Amino acid sequence: MKRIVILCLSLALLLACVPTPEEEFVVNKSDDTLEELIHADSSAASVYTDISAPNEKSPLYETLGVPERFTMEAETRTVPFSNLTVSADAVVVLPNVSAIPVYEASGKTIPNERLEAIAQALFGDAERYASEAGSLRWILEDGIRTYQKMIDAIHEHPDEHWDGEEEQLQEQMQYTAGRLADAPEDYKCEPWSGAFSDGLMVRFADKRYIRMRSFPNRLTLASNDRKSAVYGVYYEKPDAEMNAEAESALEIVSDFMQRSGLSEQYVLERVQAVSPMEDGTGSSKVISGYELDYVPVYDGVKAQTYWTTRGSDTAQQKAAEKGLVELPEYDAYLGPENMIITVEDGMIRYLDWSNYVTRGERVNENVRLLPFSEIEKAFKNAIFTGYFTDEGVDRTLIITRVELNLMRMKRKDVKDSYYVVPVWDFLGYSPDWGDSAPARSNNAYVTVNAIDGSIIDRNAGY
């Protein structure tokens, strides 16, 4: 089963944003005791050691009684609609700090001064133009060739593709061909209005442009000369080897992060090789550039970009209809903050900074955490009640990684206001389709509040 998701060409040139909900009033699962625990005095400690020193053992292993590996013998229980088997042989990852902070956070709008600093770091004094919609003629012609390569790949290896894939590609190719008649050779390049929300465009070569646009809590950058269009993680191979090309890409992005003022609040999490979209197969053997993921860091502790996976949507809905579970308020969606940057041909061609957070005061520099034995109990109580499979479909989950991270969590009854709190994430995979353990996984089966032991749904933010 392929684990590479390639963005359809017809969407790759558009800048999309996730709509921000109007209301975010929620009631946390715990009562006011969480607020009291967050603001409670804790013993003084140095804020952090050094997150860049992974070979040094974190003092929190001893402080919290954390094993270096978390193990659990396979256990099968009958859950609604099926049987669920869970086991664990997981590495436990702690930040190299001696204290865990709690921050206040708010806001949904990236400040203009921050956007201007980023534009300066990317473009310098290059002339800025209004961001025009639509595709140039050469882009559509390249798109048709790309679709044809994808169709040829299906003919060469039909077993690797799904029924109906060729028909869908043929339709997309015909639609793209129909747009050629009205496609311009080049843009008119009107002067930029000065509003980042309207979008700006910068020319870097003949008929080659980069567009930058901001939304209330998101910034996107895209090039019409970008070769790769890959969303998600390459599960079939590990992080990119740091060869000369990868090192060069890292140097380019590190310089950008420094000049734009982002380097102190975000740390590199992953360097990933990306394949060219025009290859048509998503082959990991062909590399067109490197994708770098950055995550927020607070006093040496990462705020990871994980999501909660709860199994089958239809099974969840069925359980809710039977009164067996209360579904989270997904209308009050809250995603993790992260930044993805892609380097191709020696320059930044793509950037997506999503779910921006305005950092507030540090309300506790060393919050008191539950011992790991309590976290382990909370996990075992939750894993068999928070994952749903369809009727008659038995499922196996294997926990391979446990991490202590920070997470933005909604505050009780306060709109657009959050705490950044420590949580334990239990991550893993299911081998039911013959899959082996992925190199990386962003799906948490269980997330436990490290302060009070309550279970958090990362997708809903509480």
N, C-alpha and C positions, 0 to 999 in steps of 0.2 A: 504494500500500500504506500503510495507516495505521501511524503510528509512535507513537500515543498508546495507552497501556495503561491502561484504566479498571478499577479493582478492582470485582469483582462486589459488589452491594449486600449480599448475604447474608453476605459475609466482611468488609465494611468496618467493621462494628461490633465485630469481635472483635479482641483484642490477642494477636498471635501472637509466638512467639519462635523463634529458630533454635537447635536443640539443640547443646550444646557437647560435643565428643567427649571421652571419658574419657582417651584416650591420645594423646600428641602426640610420641612419640619418632621422630625422623627423623635421617637422615644427610645432611648437605648435599652438593651435587654436588662441591664442592671439598673437599679434605682440610683438615687443621689449618692450612694456609697462610692461609686466610681469617681465622682468629682472630689469627694473627700480624700480618697486614696491618692489621686493625682496631685493634690495640693499638700499632702502630708509631708512633714519633715522627714528626711532620711539622713543617714550618717554621711558625713562629708567624704568626698572622694575626688581624686583628680578626674577631670572631665573625660579624657580619653588618652590612649597610648598612641597608636599609629595604625590606621586602617590599611596602610600600604605595607605592613609587615606581616604577611600571611603565615610565615614560618614560626612566628612566636605564638605560643599558646595563650589564649585569652584567659585572664584571671577569673572570668565569670564561670568557667567550668567548675572551679572549686567553690566559688561563692554560692552558686545555685545548685550545686550537686548534680551537674550535668555529665552524663557519660559521653565518651567520644563517639560511640555508636549506639543508636537506639534500635533494639531488636524486639520482635514480637512473633511468637510462633503462630503459624497459620490458624485462624479461627473462622469457622463458618457459622453464620446465623441466618435464620429465616427472617427476612425483612419483607415489607409490603411488596407483593407480587413476585418474589423470587428469592434466591439464596445469594448471600454476599460473603465472600471469603477475603479476609484481610490478613496480611503479614507485613513484617518490617525487618529490613536489614539496612539501616540508614546511617549515613554519616551525619553528625551533628555539627552545624556550623555556627559559630558565635563571632560577633565582632570583637576585634582586638581592643577592647576598652575595659575600664574598670567601673564605669558608671553609665547608666542608660538615662537619657533625658526625656522629658515630655515638653512639647512645644504647643503653643496656640497657633492656629493658622486660619486664614480667611481669604476672601477675594477670588474673583474669577477673571480679572482683566490684567493682561500683561502691560505694565506701564510703558508709555511712549518712549521714555528715556532708555529703557531696556531694549526696546525694539530698534531705536536709532543706533545704539551701541552695537547691536548685532549686525545691522545693515552696514555700518562703517567697517566692521571686522570682515564682512563678506565682500563688499564692493568698493570700499575706499571712496574715492571721489568720482567714480564712474557716473556718467549721466543716467538719471533715472527717468523712466517713462511710465505712462499709465499702463496698467496690466490689461491686455486685450484678451478677449475670449476667442475660442475657436482654434483650429489647427491649421498650420501652414501646409501647402501642397506637398512638400517633400516628406512631411511627417506621415501624412495619409498614405503616400506611396510606399514608405518604409513599412507602414502597418500592414498593407496588403501583402508585401513580401513575407513579413513575419507570420501572418496567418497561413500562407501557403507552406512555409517551412513546418509549421505545427501539423498541418494536414499530411504532409509528406512523412513526418515522424510517426503519425498514426498508421499509415500504410506499411511502414517498415516494421513497426512493433505493435501490432493491434492488441496483443494481450495486455499491454501496459496502459491501456486507455479504456474509458467507460463507453457504454452504448450511448449513442446520440452526441458524442463529443464532436465528431467530424461535422455533423449537420449544424451544430451550433456555431462552429468556426466558419463554415461556409456562409451562414447568414450574416455573421459579423463582418466577413470580408466583403460581401455584397453591399452591406450598408455603408462601409467605409468607402468603397468604390463610388457609391452614389454621391458622396460628399465632395468628391474631387472637383466637380464642375464649379462649385462656388468657393473653393478654397483659394485664399490669396497666396501670392508668391512670398510676400513679406508683410509685416505689420506696418501700420501707419506711424506708430511710435509718437503718440501725443505726450506732452509734458505731464509729469506726475503731479497729482493734486496735493500730495503731502500727507494723505491719510493712509496709514498702513492697513486699515480695515478695507479700503478700496483695492488694495494691492498695488505693488510697484513691479516694474520689469526692467531688467538691465541686460544690455547686449554684451555678449562676451566673444562672439565670432559672427561671421556672416550668417544671418538668419538663425542664429543660435541665441537663446534667451534664457534667463533665469527669472522666475516669478517668486515674489515673496508676499505673503498675505497673512494678516493676523485676524483671529476671531477672539471673542471675549477671553477665553482661557486656552487658546491654541495658536501656535505659529506654524505655518507650513512654507516650505521652500521647494520648488520643483524646477527642473530643467527640461526644455523640449528636446535636448540632446542626450537625455539620460538613457543608458543602455539597459540597466536592470530595473525591474519593478517587482520586488519580492517583499511580501508581507509575511511575518511570522518567522519561525526559527527553522533552520535546517536540522531536522532531527536525525538525518541519516549520517551526519558527520559531526565531529566535535568543533570547538572553537577554532578559528583560523590559526594556522601556524604563523609565528611571527617571522616571516621571511622579509626580504628587503622591501617588497611592495607593501606588505602590511605595515611595516615599520614606517614607511614613508607616509601612508595614509594616516597612521596614528599621529605622526608629527604635524601633519597639516591640520588635523582636527584639534590637537592639543594647543596649537598656536591660536586657532580661532577661539577656543574656549577661554584662553588667557586674555586675548585682546577684547573679547566681548564682555568680560567680567563674570563669566559663568563657572570658572574653574574651581572656585572655593566652595561652591554649594552642590556640585555634581561630580560624581566619580565614574570612571570608565568601568563598565560591568562586563562587556563582551566585545570582541572583535570577530566579525563573521565574514567569510568570503561570500560574494553574491555572483550569480550567473547572469549572463546577458539574456535579456528577454528575447532578442531576435534568434537565439539558439533554438528556440521552439520546444525544447525538452526539459528545461530546468536542470540541465546536467551539472553536477557538482564538479565535473572534470574541467569545465570551462569557466574561468574567473574573469569578470569584467571590472570588479572593484571590491571595496570592503565597506561593510556596514558596521558602525560603532554605536553601541548602546550605552547611554549614560543614565544613572539613577541619582536621585537626590540623596544627600548625606547630611546628617545632623550630628555634630560633635563626634564624628567617627563612626556613626551607625547608619547603615543604608536603609532607605525606604524603598524596598523592592517593589517591582512592578508585577506582582502576582495577581491572579484571579482565582475565585472560588469555582470549582467544578462540582456540580451536584448530580451528574449523571443525566439520564434521559429526561428531556423536557416534558414529554407526554406522561411519563410516570410521575413526575413531580405534580403535574396538573391533576392527574387522577387521584393522587394522595391528598391533595388539597381539597378536592371535591368530596372526598370521603371524610374530611375532617381530621386526617392523620397528621397533617403538617400545615403550618401557616407560611405561605410563600412570602419572601421579602418584598418590600415596596420598591419594585424595580423602576417605577416612574421617578423615583428619587435617585436615579443612577449616579454613582460616583466612581470614576475610574482612577487608577493610580497615575501619578505624574511620572513622565519619562521623556527621554529625548533620543531620537534615532537620527543618525547622520550617515550619509553615504558619500564616499569619495570614489570618483572615477576619473581617469586620465589626469590625475594630479590636482583635482579641484573638487570642492564640495558641490555636489549636484542635487542633493536631496536632504531635507531636514524636516522632522516632524516633532515638535515640542508640544505635547498634549497634556491637558488637565493641570494647567499651571496653578501653583499654590503660592499665595503671599504668606511668607513666614512671619509669625508674631513673636511674642515674648517667650522665653524659655521659663516655664512655670515650675519646673523641677529638674535640677541637673542630675539627680541621682534617685529616681523613683524606686520605691521598694517593690521588688518582684517576687512572685510566688516561687517556691522551690520547684525544680523540674519534676519531682515526684507528683506534685499536684497537677502539673501540665499534662503529664502522662495519663493520669486518671481522666482528665477532661477529654483528652483525645480519644481514649478507648470508649468513653461514654457517648461520644459524638459521632464516631465514624460509622456506626451501624444505624444511625438515625438521620443522617444528613445526606446520604447518597441513595439515588433511586434508579432502579432498572425496570425495564418493561416486563410485563407478565410472562413468566416462564423463562426469562433470560437470566441465567445465573451469571454472576460477575466476580472477577478476582481483581483485587487491588493490591499493589505492592508499594510500600513506602520506602523510598530510596534516599530521601534527604530531609533533614529537619533543620530549620534556620530560625534564629532570633533576629527579627527585623523591626523596623518602624513602619507604621501605617497611618495614613490620614483617616480619622474616624469622626463622624458627625457628632456634634454636641447635642445634648438633650434639649429639645424645644427651642433651639436657637438657629435661626435661618442663616445660611451661608457662613457658619462658624464651625471650626473643627479643633480637635486635638490630634497631634501626631504622637501616637502611643506605641509602646513596644508590644509585639505580637510574636507568637510561635507559629510558623508555617510548616505543615506536614505535606510534602510533595512526593509524587510518585507516578506510576503508570499502571495500565492494565494490559496484561499479555494475552487477552482473550482472542485477539485476531492474529496471533503469532508474532506480535511486536516484541522486540527486545527493549531493554531499558534505554530511553532516549538520552542523547548527550546532554540536553538541557530540557527542562520543563518549566513552564510558567503557571502550571495549574496546581493549586493547593486543594487537597481534599478536605482538610480541616485547618482553620486558623483560630488560635486560642489567644485571647487577651492575656498578656503576661502579667498584668497587674491584678486582675480579679478572677481569671479563669473562665470568663464567659466566652461563648463561641461567636465568632464574627463572620458575617458574609462579606467578603471583600468587594463583591460586585455592587452591593447596596451601600456599603460604607458604614455598617454598624452591626 
